[in-house]
Amino acid sequence: MTSRKKLFVYIFMVLIPIFVSGCESTRTKMLVDGMGHFLDKMKVSMNKMNDVELVRDSLPTALIQLEGFLEISPNNYDLLVRVSEAYYGYVFAFVEDKDKPRAIKLYQKSKNYALKALKKNKSFCIDQNLSQEDFSLSLKKLKRYQVPAMFFLCSSWLKLLKLDPQTNTISIEIRQIESILDRILVLDEHYYYGGVHTLFGGFYASLPPNMGGNPEQAKYHFSEAIDISEKKYLLWQLMFAKYYAVQIKNKDLFISTLNSIISAPDNILPEAIFQNQIAKRKAKALLDNINNFF
């Protein structure tokens, strides 16, 4: 079956529960709660696609469907994390470079869903009035299975701080994000091809020194992520160029890193062809706009 046909089959099948009558609500919830394996397979299939336009055109429908599932099962931890990840991926790939206000709204949705998933652990508490010590203690209650929720919470949160910084709370938010990232490092630094290291890299590369910015720490963490992914998950090299190379004003490093992304084989990581295609497109766009950075 072709990728396009698989996608249409997916769209047809996931709509079925939405139209089940009200008297069947319990059965419908059981069906939604049991869809994890099916959704995993569809995610694998999408990530292997090299047709970026097909994915772009289908993702809004998929997002609406996932939110429909949450209407049926609003406290489903797995679904909350999936929706958070889906929104983050959609905005990163197709929105943030073209529509900043919309990107802010959708990154906020991603953050909110991840936060709701984490708050299912009653010991976890996040509040701007909470002391850093108490916040760190609550983080110790989070387990390894909650790493994906923590990862997409920080991913969307960092994007929001960059796109729409709230000056009156930014110092508190930065400390909380750093603490969550530290917890991910303890629990599973290899999750998502070492993605926590990329978040740390972007974190240290984006901040001014008086707020914790540190080029050496940024370089260390980007290198760790690239090593963990065996240089095959090209988005990490993209982030290295966009944040670290720009931070240290190394134009040659910026150019060489982006060119290495563009020249990498399309199938260098078969289970992440789609993400690597996005990395290639973004690398070309950065090179086309190099004068904006140097």
C-alpha positions as CSV (number, residue, x, y, z in Angstrom):
1,M,0.0,0.0,0.0
2,T,1.4,3.4,-0.9
3,S,2.1,6.1,1.7
4,R,-0.8,8.2,0.4
5,K,-3.3,5.3,0.7
6,K,-2.1,4.4,4.2
7,L,-2.8,8.0,5.2
8,F,-6.3,8.0,3.8
9,V,-7.0,4.6,5.5
10,Y,-5.7,6.2,8.8
11,I,-8.0,9.3,8.4
12,F,-11.0,7.0,7.7
13,M,-10.4,4.7,10.6
14,V,-9.7,7.3,13.3
15,L,-12.9,9.1,12.5
16,I,-15.0,6.1,13.3
17,P,-15.1,6.5,17.1
18,I,-16.1,10.2,16.7
19,F,-19.4,9.2,15.2
20,V,-20.4,6.5,17.7
21,S,-23.7,7.5,19.4
22,G,-23.8,8.9,22.9
23,C,-25.2,5.7,24.4
24,E,-22.0,4.0,23.4
25,S,-19.8,6.5,25.2
26,T,-18.2,4.0,27.5
27,R,-17.4,1.6,24.6
28,T,-16.1,4.5,22.6
29,K,-13.8,5.6,25.5
30,M,-12.5,2.0,25.7
31,L,-11.8,2.0,22.0
32,V,-9.9,5.3,22.2
33,D,-7.9,4.2,25.2
34,G,-6.9,1.1,23.3
35,M,-5.6,2.9,20.2
36,G,-2.1,3.4,21.5
37,H,-0.5,0.7,19.4
38,F,-2.3,1.7,16.3
39,L,-1.2,5.4,16.7
40,D,2.3,4.2,17.3
41,K,2.3,2.4,13.9
42,M,0.9,5.5,12.1
43,K,3.5,7.7,13.7
44,V,6.2,5.3,12.4
45,S,4.7,5.4,9.0
46,M,4.5,9.2,8.8
47,N,8.1,9.6,10.0
48,K,9.3,7.4,7.1
49,M,7.6,9.6,4.5
50,N,9.7,11.8,2.2
51,D,6.6,13.6,0.8
52,V,6.7,16.7,3.0
53,E,3.7,18.3,1.3
54,L,1.6,15.2,2.0
55,V,2.4,15.3,5.7
56,R,1.9,19.1,5.8
57,D,-1.5,18.8,4.2
58,S,-2.7,15.9,6.5
59,L,-1.4,17.0,9.9
60,P,-4.1,19.6,10.6
61,T,-6.7,16.9,10.1
62,A,-4.8,14.5,12.3
63,L,-4.5,17.2,15.1
64,I,-8.3,17.7,15.0
65,Q,-8.8,14.0,15.2
66,L,-6.4,13.7,18.2
67,E,-8.2,16.5,20.0
68,G,-11.5,14.7,19.2
69,F,-10.1,11.6,21.0
70,L,-9.3,13.8,24.0
71,E,-12.9,14.9,24.1
72,I,-13.8,11.3,24.6
73,S,-10.9,10.5,27.0
74,P,-9.7,13.8,28.4
75,N,-7.5,12.3,31.1
76,N,-5.7,9.9,28.9
77,Y,-2.0,10.5,29.6
78,D,-0.8,8.8,26.4
79,L,-3.1,10.9,24.3
80,L,-2.1,14.2,26.1
81,V,1.5,13.5,25.3
82,R,0.8,12.6,21.7
83,V,-1.2,15.7,21.1
84,S,1.6,17.8,22.7
85,E,4.2,16.2,20.4
86,A,2.0,16.5,17.3
87,Y,1.3,20.2,17.9
88,Y,5.0,20.9,18.5
89,G,6.1,19.0,15.4
90,Y,3.5,20.7,13.2
91,V,4.4,24.2,14.4
92,F,8.1,23.6,14.2
93,A,8.0,22.2,10.7
94,F,5.3,24.3,9.0
95,V,4.3,27.4,11.0
96,E,7.0,29.1,13.1
97,D,9.0,30.4,10.1
98,K,5.9,31.9,8.4
99,D,3.3,33.0,11.1
100,K,4.7,34.0,14.5
101,P,1.4,34.8,16.2
102,R,-0.1,31.5,15.1
103,A,3.0,29.7,16.2
104,I,2.8,31.2,19.6
105,K,-0.8,30.1,20.0
106,L,-0.1,26.5,18.9
107,Y,3.1,26.2,20.9
108,Q,1.0,27.2,23.9
109,K,-1.4,24.4,23.2
110,S,1.6,21.9,23.0
111,K,2.9,23.2,26.3
112,N,-0.6,23.0,28.0
113,Y,-1.2,19.4,26.9
114,A,2.3,18.3,28.2
115,L,1.7,20.1,31.4
116,K,-1.7,18.5,31.9
117,A,-0.1,15.1,31.3
118,L,2.5,15.8,34.0
119,K,0.0,17.1,36.5
120,K,-1.6,13.7,36.5
121,N,1.2,12.9,38.9
122,K,-0.3,14.6,42.0
123,S,3.1,15.0,43.5
124,F,4.2,17.3,40.7
125,C,3.6,21.0,41.2
126,I,4.6,23.9,39.0
127,D,3.8,27.4,40.1
128,Q,5.6,30.7,39.7
129,N,5.2,31.3,43.5
130,L,6.8,27.9,44.3
131,S,10.3,28.1,45.7
132,Q,13.0,26.6,43.5
133,E,13.8,24.0,46.2
134,D,10.2,22.8,46.4
135,F,9.9,22.7,42.6
136,S,13.1,20.6,42.4
137,L,11.7,18.2,45.1
138,S,8.4,17.8,43.1
139,L,10.4,17.0,40.0
140,K,12.0,14.0,41.8
141,K,8.6,12.4,41.9
142,L,8.5,12.2,38.1
143,K,9.5,8.9,36.6
144,R,11.2,7.7,33.4
145,Y,7.9,7.0,31.6
146,Q,7.1,10.7,32.0
147,V,10.2,11.9,30.1
148,P,8.3,12.4,26.8
149,A,5.9,14.8,28.6
150,M,8.8,16.7,30.2
151,F,10.6,16.8,26.9
152,F,7.7,18.4,24.9
153,L,6.9,20.7,27.8
154,C,10.4,22.1,27.7
155,S,10.5,22.1,23.8
156,S,7.3,24.2,23.5
157,W,8.1,26.3,26.5
158,L,11.6,27.3,25.2
159,K,10.0,28.2,21.8
160,L,7.5,30.4,23.7
161,L,10.2,32.2,25.6
162,K,12.0,32.9,22.3
163,L,8.9,34.0,20.4
164,D,7.0,35.7,23.2
165,P,9.1,36.4,26.3
166,Q,7.3,37.5,29.4
167,T,9.8,39.8,31.0
168,N,8.2,39.7,34.5
169,T,8.4,36.0,34.8
170,I,11.3,35.0,32.5
171,S,13.9,34.4,35.2
172,I,11.6,32.0,37.1
173,E,10.6,30.2,33.9
174,I,14.3,29.8,32.9
175,R,15.1,28.2,36.3
176,Q,12.2,25.9,36.1
177,I,13.0,24.8,32.5
178,E,16.6,24.1,33.5
179,S,15.5,22.0,36.4
180,I,13.2,19.9,34.2
181,L,16.0,19.4,31.7
182,D,18.2,18.3,34.5
183,R,15.6,15.7,35.6
184,I,15.4,14.4,32.0
185,L,19.2,14.0,31.9
186,V,19.0,11.8,35.1
187,L,16.1,9.7,33.8
188,D,16.9,9.2,30.1
189,E,19.4,11.3,28.3
190,H,19.0,9.1,25.1
191,Y,15.3,9.8,24.7
192,Y,14.5,11.2,21.2
193,Y,18.0,10.8,19.9
194,G,19.5,12.6,22.8
195,G,17.1,15.5,22.4
196,V,17.5,16.8,25.9
197,H,21.1,17.8,25.0
198,T,19.8,19.8,22.1
199,L,17.4,21.6,24.3
200,F,20.2,22.3,26.7
201,G,22.4,23.5,23.8
202,G,19.7,25.9,22.5
203,F,19.1,27.0,26.1
204,Y,22.7,27.9,26.8
205,A,23.2,29.4,23.3
206,S,20.2,31.6,23.3
207,L,20.5,33.3,26.7
208,P,22.7,36.2,27.5
209,P,25.5,35.5,30.0
210,N,23.8,37.3,32.8
211,M,20.8,34.9,32.5
212,G,22.9,31.7,32.2
213,G,24.1,31.8,28.6
214,N,27.2,29.7,28.2
215,P,28.8,29.0,24.8
216,E,31.0,26.2,26.1
217,Q,28.0,24.4,27.7
218,A,26.0,24.9,24.5
219,K,28.8,23.3,22.4
220,Y,29.1,20.4,24.9
221,H,25.4,19.6,24.8
222,F,25.0,19.9,21.1
223,S,28.0,17.6,20.6
224,E,26.4,15.1,23.0
225,A,23.2,15.1,21.1
226,I,24.9,14.7,17.7
227,D,27.0,11.8,19.1
228,I,24.0,10.0,20.6
229,S,22.2,10.3,17.3
230,E,25.3,9.2,15.4
231,K,25.1,12.3,13.3
232,K,22.0,10.8,11.6
233,Y,19.2,12.9,13.1
234,L,19.9,16.1,11.1
235,L,17.8,18.5,13.1
236,W,20.4,18.5,15.9
237,Q,23.1,19.7,13.4
238,L,20.6,22.3,12.3
239,M,20.1,23.6,15.8
240,F,23.9,23.6,16.4
241,A,24.4,25.8,13.4
242,K,21.4,28.1,14.1
243,Y,22.2,28.7,17.7
244,Y,25.8,27.8,18.6
245,A,27.5,28.9,15.4
246,V,25.5,32.1,15.3
247,Q,26.2,32.8,19.0
248,I,30.0,32.6,18.6
249,K,29.7,34.4,15.2
250,N,31.5,31.6,13.3
251,K,30.2,32.0,9.7
252,D,32.4,29.2,8.3
253,L,31.0,26.7,10.9
254,F,27.5,27.9,10.1
255,I,27.9,27.3,6.4
256,S,29.8,24.0,6.6
257,T,27.3,22.5,9.1
258,L,24.3,23.5,7.0
259,N,25.9,22.2,3.8
260,S,26.6,18.8,5.5
261,I,22.9,18.6,6.3
262,I,21.9,19.3,2.8
263,S,24.3,16.8,1.3
264,A,23.4,14.0,3.7
265,P,21.7,11.0,2.1
266,D,17.9,11.2,2.4
267,N,17.8,7.7,4.0
268,I,20.6,8.3,6.5
269,L,18.1,7.5,9.2
270,P,15.2,5.5,7.6
271,E,12.9,5.9,10.7
272,A,13.2,9.7,10.5
273,I,13.2,10.6,6.8
274,F,10.4,13.2,7.3
275,Q,12.3,15.0,10.1
276,N,15.5,15.0,8.1
277,Q,13.7,16.4,5.1
278,I,12.5,19.2,7.3
279,A,16.1,19.7,8.5
280,K,17.3,20.0,4.9
281,R,14.6,22.5,4.0
282,K,15.4,24.6,7.0
283,A,19.1,24.4,6.3
284,K,18.6,25.8,2.8
285,A,16.5,28.6,4.2
286,L,19.1,29.6,6.7
287,L,21.8,29.7,4.0
288,D,19.5,31.8,1.8
289,N,19.2,34.3,4.7
290,I,22.7,34.1,6.0
291,N,23.0,37.9,6.0
292,N,20.4,38.0,8.8
293,F,22.8,36.2,11.1
294,F,26.2,37.6,10.2
